[in-house]
Amino acid sequence: MRILILLLCGLIASTSFAARYTVFIKDEKKFQESTRQWSFMKVRGAYKVLKVHPHLQAYLIESNDENLQSISPEVLIEKDFRHPLPKMEARTADLKLFPMDLSQQGAPWGVVTVRASEAWPLSHKGKGARVLVLDTGIDRDHPALQGQISESKNFVSDQPAPYAVIDKVGHGTHVAGIILAKEMAGGFSGVAPGARLLVGRICDLTGCSSSDMIAGIEWGIAKKVDVINLSLGDQRQTDLERAAIAKAEKAGVVVVAATGNNGSDSISYPAGYGTSVAVGAVDQELKRAPFSQYGEALDLMGPGVSIYSTFSKAALCRKAQADYCVMSGTSMASPHVAGVVALIRAANPALKPLEIRRILKSSAKTLGNSPLQYGAGLVDAEKAVTKASELR
């Protein structure tokens, strides 16, 4: 591909690479031409090709140029940056209310509030749906998640022990449990306990790499997942992230993302991209949580205050190890909606992402008097699945 060759040949060859970049080629035909020229090459000039993302028409490369820029409007180049590690509020004071066996606790209030169990008869509890969580990893040995995990992949460059996707933060395990923890004693479960989980570890203790997130989305498209949950982000928006999420929608994948936790009237990204489902947080009184970011891009609300869910034993919940932990954040609201998407897809696999977004919004329970602060309202699993089933 001429554009790419010109781009590469302008640099001095080196074996020392200072930065990672994602190179996105807009034209599909030109991307195919570039793969034929590059597929057998490890290094060209000052570039090392790390990964080809065929579904996204992109390459992940390393370069010794700290300020690499495209010379053509047909090629987008983005330097890797880190989204901050998702903020969590984990309160050990609440742990006494949620002992490790959960035998007397009943269903989590968030799962009850979105009316998940009412949607189970038509959706078979999400059976057949595949959910990808791109986050800090997973505690694969957690009793409520054993048997729920279909596949996993580590996109971070480190090699954690004892296994590659171990969750040393706790955030990813908590999110996964909200979506599809299996039914346990006393009524504990996730929104869609019949669904299956794919885990992409894209975050470590220092944050979440933008190029790893893009690679994770590519993996989700290749694996034909139904929904991707992204409980992460900040105020930076990029053309490549936007393009990756648009490609996911084109491939039939619904992307659900948290709006952010700084309380401002501006949605964070990736939630703010037009093809994402942007989810804010409400408390048990169905009032917007003070930390929940809002604005015109807000789509829906989900339970996000004092949410108890699964937790990783490899992480510390305010210095108290536990199988379960209480957390607050839009990070907790987003997976409630992702779980509902799994139920919708199980009820009607033929629905396209745009149709699912419309169903979610048209079936939501109206809250407050400001769409800017509440979007279409609280996600309602029973109504959404009923509408999806009627369209079969």
C-alpha positions in Angstrom: 0.0 0.0 0.0 1.6 3.2 -1.2 0.5 5.5 1.6 1.8 3.1 4.3 5.1 2.4 2.5 5.8 6.2 2.2 5.0 6.5 5.9 7.4 3.8 6.9 10.3 4.7 4.6 10.6 8.2 6.0 12.0 6.8 9.3 15.4 5.6 10.3 15.6 1.9 11.1 16.2 1.1 14.8 15.8 -1.8 17.1 14.9 0.5 20.0 11.2 1.2 20.2 9.9 4.0 22.4 6.2 4.0 21.7 3.2 2.0 20.6 0.8 3.1 18.0 -2.4 1.9 16.4 -2.6 2.5 12.6 -6.1 2.5 11.1 -6.7 2.3 7.4 -10.1 3.7 6.4 -10.4 2.1 3.0 -11.0 -1.7 3.2 -9.5 -2.5 -0.2 -6.3 -0.6 0.7 -6.1 -2.4 4.1 -6.3 -5.7 2.3 -3.5 -4.6 0.0 -1.4 -3.6 3.0 -1.9 -7.0 4.7 -0.5 -8.8 1.6 2.6 -6.6 1.8 3.0 -6.7 5.6 1.8 -10.1 6.6 5.2 -11.8 6.5 7.2 -8.9 7.9 8.2 -8.4 11.6 10.1 -5.2 11.2 10.2 -2.6 8.4 12.3 0.5 8.9 11.7 1.9 12.4 8.5 -0.2 12.9 7.8 -3.5 14.5 4.4 -4.9 13.7 3.0 -6.4 16.9 -0.5 -7.3 15.8 -2.9 -7.1 12.8 -6.5 -6.3 13.6 -8.4 -7.5 10.5 -11.9 -6.7 11.7 -10.9 -3.1 12.5 -8.6 -2.6 9.5 -5.8 -1.7 11.8 -2.2 -2.6 13.0 -0.7 -2.4 16.4 3.0 -1.3 15.9 6.0 -0.1 17.9 8.2 2.7 16.7 11.2 4.7 17.9 9.4 7.9 16.8 7.7 9.6 19.8 5.6 11.9 17.6 4.6 9.7 14.6 1.9 11.3 12.4 0.0 10.3 9.4 0.8 11.8 6.0 -2.6 10.8 4.5 -6.2 11.4 5.5 -6.8 7.8 4.6 -4.6 6.6 7.5 -5.2 7.4 11.2 -2.4 6.9 13.6 -2.9 7.1 17.4 -0.3 6.9 20.0 -1.1 4.6 22.9 -2.3 6.3 26.1 -3.7 5.1 29.4 -7.2 5.5 30.6 -7.0 5.9 34.4 -7.8 2.8 36.5 -11.6 2.7 37.1 -12.4 4.4 40.4 -14.0 2.2 43.0 -15.7 2.9 46.3 -15.4 -0.3 48.3 -16.6 -0.1 51.9 -15.5 -2.7 54.4 -18.2 -1.4 56.8 -20.7 -3.1 54.6 -18.9 -6.4 54.4 -20.5 -7.7 57.6 -23.9 -7.4 55.8 -22.6 -9.6 53.0 -20.8 -12.6 54.4 -18.8 -14.9 52.1 -21.6 -17.5 51.8 -24.4 -14.9 51.2 -26.8 -17.6 52.4 -29.2 -15.2 54.0 -28.9 -12.2 51.8 -31.3 -12.7 48.8 -30.9 -11.2 45.4 -28.8 -8.0 45.0 -30.9 -4.9 45.0 -29.7 -3.9 41.6 -30.7 -7.2 40.0 -34.1 -6.9 41.6 -34.6 -3.3 40.6 -33.9 -3.9 36.9 -36.5 -6.7 37.1 -34.1 -9.3 35.8 -35.8 -12.4 37.1 -39.1 -11.3 35.5 -37.3 -11.4 32.2 -35.8 -14.9 32.6 -38.8 -17.0 31.3 -38.6 -15.4 27.9 -34.8 -15.1 27.8 -33.9 -18.4 29.4 -31.7 -16.4 31.8 -29.5 -15.3 29.0 -28.6 -18.8 27.8 -26.7 -18.7 24.5 -25.6 -15.0 24.9 -21.9 -14.2 25.1 -20.6 -11.3 27.1 -17.1 -9.8 26.9 -15.9 -7.8 29.9 -12.8 -5.7 29.1 -11.4 -4.8 32.5 -8.9 -5.7 35.2 -9.2 -9.5 34.8 -11.2 -12.1 36.7 -11.0 -14.4 39.7 -11.6 -17.6 37.7 -11.9 -19.7 40.9 -14.7 -17.6 42.4 -17.6 -20.0 43.4 -20.2 -17.7 41.8 -18.2 -17.5 38.5 -17.0 -21.1 38.1 -18.5 -22.6 35.0 -19.5 -19.2 33.7 -16.2 -18.3 31.9 -16.0 -19.4 28.2 -12.6 -17.8 27.2 -10.1 -15.3 28.4 -7.2 -13.4 27.1 -4.5 -11.1 28.5 -3.8 -8.0 26.5 -1.4 -6.4 29.0 2.3 -6.9 28.4 3.0 -8.3 31.9 2.8 -11.9 32.9 0.9 -12.1 36.2 0.8 -15.2 38.3 -0.7 -17.7 38.8 -2.6 -17.1 35.6 -2.6 -14.5 32.9 -6.0 -12.8 33.5 -5.9 -12.9 37.3 -7.7 -9.8 38.8 -5.4 -8.1 41.2 -7.6 -5.0 41.4 -11.0 -6.6 42.0 -12.9 -4.3 39.6 -13.3 -6.8 36.7 -14.5 -9.6 39.0 -17.1 -7.3 40.5 -18.4 -6.2 37.1 -18.6 -9.7 35.8 -20.6 -10.9 38.8 -23.2 -8.2 38.3 -23.7 -9.4 34.7 -23.8 -13.1 35.0 -22.9 -14.6 38.4 -24.6 -17.9 38.7 -27.5 -18.5 41.1 -26.3 -19.1 44.6 -27.8 -20.0 47.9 -30.3 -17.4 49.2 -31.0 -15.9 45.7 -27.8 -14.2 44.8 -27.1 -14.0 41.1 -26.2 -11.8 38.2 -28.6 -10.2 35.8 -28.1 -13.0 33.2 -26.9 -16.1 34.9 -27.4 -18.3 31.9 -25.0 -16.2 29.7 -21.3 -17.0 29.2 -18.4 -14.8 29.9 -15.4 -13.9 27.9 -12.7 -12.0 29.8 -10.2 -9.5 28.3 -7.7 -8.2 30.7 -6.8 -4.7 29.4 -6.1 -2.9 32.7 -3.3 -3.3 35.3 -2.5 -1.3 38.4 -1.3 1.6 36.3 -4.4 2.0 34.2 -6.0 0.8 30.9 -4.1 1.0 27.6 -6.1 2.5 24.7 -4.4 0.2 22.2 -5.2 -2.8 24.5 -8.9 -1.7 24.6 -8.9 -1.5 20.8 -7.3 -5.0 20.6 -9.9 -6.3 23.0 -12.7 -5.0 20.9 -11.2 -6.7 17.8 -11.0 -9.9 19.8 -14.7 -9.5 20.8 -15.7 -9.1 17.1 -13.7 -12.1 16.1 -15.3 -14.2 18.9 -18.8 -13.0 17.8 -19.8 -11.8 21.3 -23.2 -10.2 21.8 -22.2 -7.4 24.1 -19.0 -5.8 25.4 -18.9 -4.0 28.7 -16.5 -1.1 29.2 -16.6 0.2 32.8 -13.7 2.6 32.2 -12.7 5.8 30.5 -12.0 9.5 30.8 -12.6 12.7 29.0 -10.3 12.0 26.1 -11.9 11.0 22.9 -10.1 9.6 19.8 -11.0 8.8 16.2 -9.6 5.3 16.6 -11.7 4.3 19.6 -14.7 5.8 17.9 -13.9 3.8 14.8 -13.4 0.5 16.7 -16.7 0.8 18.5 -18.5 1.7 15.2 -16.9 -1.4 13.7 -18.2 -3.5 16.6 -21.7 -2.2 16.0 -21.4 -3.0 12.3 -20.4 -6.6 13.3 -23.5 -7.0 15.5 -21.8 -6.3 18.9 -23.5 -4.0 21.4 -21.0 -1.8 23.4 -22.2 -0.7 26.8 -20.0 1.8 28.8 -20.0 3.7 32.0 -20.5 7.5 31.9 -17.8 8.3 34.5 -17.7 9.3 38.2 -16.7 12.9 38.5 -20.2 14.2 38.7 -19.8 16.6 35.8 -22.3 17.5 33.0 -20.1 15.8 30.4 -20.0 12.1 29.5 -16.7 10.4 29.5 -15.4 8.2 26.7 -15.9 5.5 25.4 -19.4 6.0 26.7 -19.8 9.3 24.8 -19.3 7.8 21.3 -22.6 7.7 19.4 -22.8 3.9 19.0 -22.1 3.2 22.7 -24.9 2.7 25.2 -23.9 5.3 27.8 -25.0 4.3 31.4 -25.2 6.5 34.5 -25.9 5.4 38.1 -28.8 5.7 40.4 -29.2 4.8 44.1 -31.8 2.7 45.8 -34.2 5.6 45.8 -33.7 5.8 42.0 -32.1 9.2 42.2 -29.0 10.0 40.2 -25.9 9.4 42.2 -24.0 12.6 42.8 -20.9 11.2 41.2 -22.6 10.0 38.0 -21.7 12.1 35.0 -24.5 13.2 32.7 -25.3 15.1 29.5 -26.9 14.8 26.1 -25.1 11.5 25.3 -26.6 9.8 28.4 -28.8 6.9 27.3 -29.9 5.0 30.4 -29.5 4.6 34.1 -28.6 1.5 36.1 -28.2 0.7 39.8 -24.7 1.9 40.9 -24.7 2.7 44.6 -23.8 0.1 47.3 -23.8 -2.8 44.8 -22.6 -6.1 46.2 -21.1 -8.5 43.8 -18.3 -11.0 43.4 -14.7 -9.9 44.3 -11.3 -11.3 43.6 -9.3 -12.9 46.4 -6.2 -11.7 44.7 -7.2 -8.1 45.5 -7.8 -6.2 48.7 -11.2 -4.7 49.5 -10.0 -1.9 51.8 -7.6 -4.4 53.4 -10.3 -7.0 54.0 -10.2 -10.1 51.8 -13.6 -11.3 50.8 -15.4 -13.3 48.1 -17.9 -10.5 47.8 -17.7 -6.7 48.2 -19.8 -3.6 48.0 -18.9 -1.0 45.5 -20.4 2.2 44.0 -19.8 3.8 40.6 -21.1 4.0 37.1 -18.8 1.0 36.6 -21.5 -0.9 38.5 -24.4 0.6 36.6 -23.1 -0.3 33.2 -22.9 -4.1 33.8 -26.6 -4.1 34.8 -27.4 -2.8 31.3 -24.9 -5.2 29.7 -26.7 -8.1 31.5 -30.0 -6.9 30.1 -28.6 -6.8 26.6 -27.5 -10.4 27.1 -31.1 -11.3 28.0 -32.4 -9.4 25.0 -30.0 -11.3 22.6 -31.0 -14.6 24.2 -34.6 -13.8 23.5 -34.1 -12.6 20.0 -30.6 -13.2 18.5 -31.5 -11.6 15.2 -31.8 -8.1 16.6 -29.2 -5.6 15.5 -27.4 -3.2 17.9 -29.4 -0.2 16.8 -32.6 -2.1 17.4 -31.4 -3.2 20.8 -30.5 0.4 21.8 -34.0 1.5 20.7 -35.6 -1.2 22.7 -33.6 -0.4 25.8 -34.6 3.3 25.7 -38.2 2.8 24.7 -38.8 0.3 27.5 -37.0 2.2 30.3 -38.7 3.5 33.3 -38.8 7.3 33.2 -37.0 9.0 36.1 -36.8 12.6 37.3 -37.6 15.5 35.1 -34.4 15.9 33.2 -33.3 13.7 30.3 -29.9 15.2 30.6 -29.5 13.7 34.1 -31.4 10.5 33.6 -31.4 9.7 29.9 -34.4 7.6 28.9 -34.6 6.3 32.5 -33.9 3.1 34.4 -33.3 0.0 32.3 -36.2 -2.5 32.6 -35.2 -6.1 31.7 -38.8 -7.5 31.7 -40.2 -4.8 29.3 -37.1 -4.9 27.1 -37.1 -8.7 26.7 -40.9 -8.7 26.1 -40.4 -6.1 23.3 -37.5 -8.1 21.8 -39.6 -11.3 21.9 -42.5 -9.6 20.1 -40.1 -8.8 17.2 -39.1 -12.4 16.5 
